[in-house]
Amino acid sequence: MTVPSFRTVGSSPVKRAFKFRVYPTDAQAEELSRTFGCVRKVYNLALAARTAARDAGLPVSYAQSSAMLTEWKRTPELAFLADVSCVPLQQALRHLQSAFSGFWAKRAKYPRFKSKRRSRASAEYTRSAFRYRNGLLTLARVPGPLPIAWSRPLPAGVEPTTVTVSRDRAGRWFVSLLCEDTPTPMPPATRAVGIDLGLTSLVTLSTGEKIPGARHEHRDRDRLARANRSLSRKQKGSRNWAKARIRVARIHARTADRRHDHLHKLTTRLVRENQTLVIEDLSVRTMQKNGRLARAITDAAWSELRRMLEYKADWYGRELIVADRWFPSSKLCSHCGAVAAAMPLSARTWRCEHCGVTHDRDENAAHNLLAAGLAASACGADGSPRRGPSPARRSAAKQEGLTARAGIRPLGKTARPSKPD
């Protein structure tokens, strides 16, 4: 499994994280679990100290937090922090510093304390704390090399710069190797495609093809309900409760893995076959407020699909254009350009009052997205749509307006329709 660390354009070097399953021995699992606990403890101690200093009007830097860590190790109550590698502890302080940087820049909320049950159990090792030779990975203070299930080889000549070990709520262990690699651009393609996202059909292409949603959550819903009922009957904290909790977590993990695999295959195919891809910007968080559709919208994972298209297009030399959130793709007649006055979600086909052409709602939207995206690209705009809350009194359904944009710079002010689609 490959996930991006940051995006770049073309065939420039990028950092890619290669994730593999790990099956640690009992001694390795015990040492890693101890490290996870120490990482969480250091993060929470540093956050509490910085919060108290902030309330007193005294700023605390990363260097001061690092000095605090040294003092904590010398106290009898926290002497156990010296029993694990110091590198993951220092990385926890760096992650806290990044969290504060995001808060100061108003990109994120104030950092929160890590929870043993709810937070991700992980530890990050830099070059000084691991050794990778001939396919064997050894971590500081961890006995022996980790037994990794190599589902795919690392690119030739690539060495990991950072190693992150984690354990999910289902009890599975993973290792993520961050490497610097140069993706090979795909052969140039001549096709351009408009992509309309939906629920019945996850993707409708301007070519007329409809790719149905796999509905992974719906397929496991009964099984998950039975597991949750079984969990509710157990005494919290007992061994049977722990076993039932893991059964629930495994169902969630299976659903997420199948969804992720389906989206990877779909986005890779779209990027491979098309040179230009046009999608719409959806306010997924706002749409999830629709109580009847929230579960289906979450299962569709539109945001994840867009994220995959973005970094794959950058890696493999494709162009991705994002139409404005208020572009009326469904209400606009792709034949004559007239805009319908209203378009309820129940209307899957509609007839244009001006030219008389009957449209399939999703296919018509894909045609309009393609035309608007190509027009935006021809005008030299690049970009990504504006971010921010949706205007007041907008429907939780798909919001649409009148412009399309690609990249970062806006094409101009957006005219908004009187009613959402």
ChimeraX attribute file (.defattr): number of C-alpha atoms within 10 A of each C-alpha:
attribute: neighborCount
match mode: 1-to-1
recipient: residues
	/A:1	13
	/A:2	14
	/A:3	14
	/A:4	16
	/A:5	13
	/A:6	10
	/A:7	17
	/A:8	14
	/A:9	16
	/A:10	17
	/A:11	15
	/A:12	13
	/A:13	15
	/A:14	19
	/A:15	20
	/A:16	21
	/A:17	24
	/A:18	21
	/A:19	21
	/A:20	18
	/A:21	19
	/A:22	19
	/A:23	15
	/A:24	18
	/A:25	14
	/A:26	9
	/A:27	12
	/A:28	19
	/A:29	17
	/A:30	13
	/A:31	18
	/A:32	23
	/A:33	17
	/A:34	15
	/A:35	25
	/A:36	23
	/A:37	18
	/A:38	24
	/A:39	28
	/A:40	21
	/A:41	20
	/A:42	24
	/A:43	24
	/A:44	20
	/A:45	18
	/A:46	23
	/A:47	21
	/A:48	14
	/A:49	14
	/A:50	21
	/A:51	17
	/A:52	14
	/A:53	13
	/A:54	12
	/A:55	9
	/A:56	9
	/A:57	9
	/A:58	11
	/A:59	12
	/A:60	16
	/A:61	11
	/A:62	17
	/A:63	11
	/A:64	12
	/A:65	23
	/A:66	16
	/A:67	10
	/A:68	15
	/A:69	21
	/A:70	13
	/A:71	12
	/A:72	18
	/A:73	15
	/A:74	13
	/A:75	11
	/A:76	8
	/A:77	9
	/A:78	15
	/A:79	12
	/A:80	14
	/A:81	23
	/A:82	15
	/A:83	13
	/A:84	19
	/A:85	19
	/A:86	19
	/A:87	18
	/A:88	23
	/A:89	26
	/A:90	20
	/A:91	17
	/A:92	22
	/A:93	24
	/A:94	17
	/A:95	14
	/A:96	22
	/A:97	19
	/A:98	14
	/A:99	18
	/A:100	19
	/A:101	15
	/A:102	15
	/A:103	14
	/A:104	12
	/A:105	10
	/A:106	10
	/A:107	11
	/A:108	12
	/A:109	12
	/A:110	14
	/A:111	17
	/A:112	12
	/A:113	15
	/A:114	17
	/A:115	13
	/A:116	12
	/A:117	8
	/A:118	8
	/A:119	12
	/A:120	15
	/A:121	22
	/A:122	22
	/A:123	24
	/A:124	21
	/A:125	22
	/A:126	17
	/A:127	13
	/A:128	11
	/A:129	17
	/A:130	19
	/A:131	16
	/A:132	15
	/A:133	8
	/A:134	5
	/A:135	12
	/A:136	12
	/A:137	18
	/A:138	17
	/A:139	22
	/A:140	16
	/A:141	16
	/A:142	18
	/A:143	13
	/A:144	15
	/A:145	17
	/A:146	18
	/A:147	15
	/A:148	17
	/A:149	13
	/A:150	12
	/A:151	11
	/A:152	11
	/A:153	8
	/A:154	15
	/A:155	13
	/A:156	7
	/A:157	6
	/A:158	12
	/A:159	15
	/A:160	22
	/A:161	17
	/A:162	17
	/A:163	25
	/A:164	17
	/A:165	21
	/A:166	21
	/A:167	20
	/A:168	15
	/A:169	19
	/A:170	16
	/A:171	11
	/A:172	14
	/A:173	19
	/A:174	20
	/A:175	24
	/A:176	22
	/A:177	23
	/A:178	23
	/A:179	21
	/A:180	17
	/A:181	20
	/A:182	16
	/A:183	19
	/A:184	12
	/A:185	16
	/A:186	15
	/A:187	11
	/A:188	13
	/A:189	14
	/A:190	8
	/A:191	10
	/A:192	21
	/A:193	24
	/A:194	29
	/A:195	26
	/A:196	27
	/A:197	25
	/A:198	19
	/A:199	16
	/A:200	15
	/A:201	16
	/A:202	19
	/A:203	23
	/A:204	25
	/A:205	25
	/A:206	23
	/A:207	13
	/A:208	13
	/A:209	11
	/A:210	18
	/A:211	15
	/A:212	13
	/A:213	19
	/A:214	18
	/A:215	17
	/A:216	18
	/A:217	21
	/A:218	14
	/A:219	11
	/A:220	14
	/A:221	14
	/A:222	11
	/A:223	12
	/A:224	19
	/A:225	12
	/A:226	12
	/A:227	18
	/A:228	16
	/A:229	12
	/A:230	16
	/A:231	20
	/A:232	13
	/A:233	11
	/A:234	16
	/A:235	11
	/A:236	12
	/A:237	8
	/A:238	10
	/A:239	11
	/A:240	15
	/A:241	17
	/A:242	14
	/A:243	13
	/A:244	20
	/A:245	20
	/A:246	17
	/A:247	19
	/A:248	21
	/A:249	19
	/A:250	18
	/A:251	18
	/A:252	17
	/A:253	16
	/A:254	15
	/A:255	19
	/A:256	15
	/A:257	13
	/A:258	15
	/A:259	20
	/A:260	16
	/A:261	11
	/A:262	15
	/A:263	22
	/A:264	18
	/A:265	10
	/A:266	17
	/A:267	18
	/A:268	14
	/A:269	11
	/A:270	19
	/A:271	24
	/A:272	19
	/A:273	17
	/A:274	18
	/A:275	21
	/A:276	23
	/A:277	26
	/A:278	29
	/A:279	24
	/A:280	29
	/A:281	26
	/A:282	22
	/A:283	19
	/A:284	17
	/A:285	15
	/A:286	17
	/A:287	19
	/A:288	17
	/A:289	14
	/A:290	14
	/A:291	10
	/A:292	9
	/A:293	15
	/A:294	17
	/A:295	13
	/A:296	19
	/A:297	19
	/A:298	15
	/A:299	19
	/A:300	25
	/A:301	15
	/A:302	21
	/A:303	15
	/A:304	14
	/A:305	17
	/A:306	20
	/A:307	13
	/A:308	19
	/A:309	24
	/A:310	20
	/A:311	19
	/A:312	26
	/A:313	28
	/A:314	20
	/A:315	23
	/A:316	20
	/A:317	22
	/A:318	25
	/A:319	22
	/A:320	28
	/A:321	30
	/A:322	25
	/A:323	32
	/A:324	29
	/A:325	25
	/A:326	23
	/A:327	28
	/A:328	26
	/A:329	33
	/A:330	29
	/A:331	25
	/A:332	21
	/A:333	27
	/A:334	21
	/A:335	16
	/A:336	12
	/A:337	13
	/A:338	14
	/A:339	18
	/A:340	17
	/A:341	12
	/A:342	13
	/A:343	17
	/A:344	10
	/A:345	11
	/A:346	6
	/A:347	10
	/A:348	13
	/A:349	13
	/A:350	18
	/A:351	14
	/A:352	19
	/A:353	12
	/A:354	13
	/A:355	12
	/A:356	12
	/A:357	13
	/A:358	14
	/A:359	19
	/A:360	14
	/A:361	22
	/A:362	24
	/A:363	26
	/A:364	26
	/A:365	28
	/A:366	28
	/A:367	27
	/A:368	28
	/A:369	33
	/A:370	27
	/A:371	19
	/A:372	25
	/A:373	30
	/A:374	21
	/A:375	16
	/A:376	22
	/A:377	20
	/A:378	10
	/A:379	12
	/A:380	13
	/A:381	19
	/A:382	20
	/A:383	20
	/A:384	19
	/A:385	22
	/A:386	13
	/A:387	9
	/A:388	7
	/A:389	9
	/A:390	15
	/A:391	8
	/A:392	6
	/A:393	8
	/A:394	15
	/A:395	16
	/A:396	20
	/A:397	19
	/A:398	23
	/A:399	26
	/A:400	24
	/A:401	20
	/A:402	18
	/A:403	24
	/A:404	35
	/A:405	32
	/A:406	28
	/A:407	19
	/A:408	12
	/A:409	14
	/A:410	18
	/A:411	19
	/A:412	9
	/A:413	8
	/A:414	15
	/A:415	12
	/A:416	16
	/A:417	16
	/A:418	10
	/A:419	14
	/A:420	22
	/A:421	24
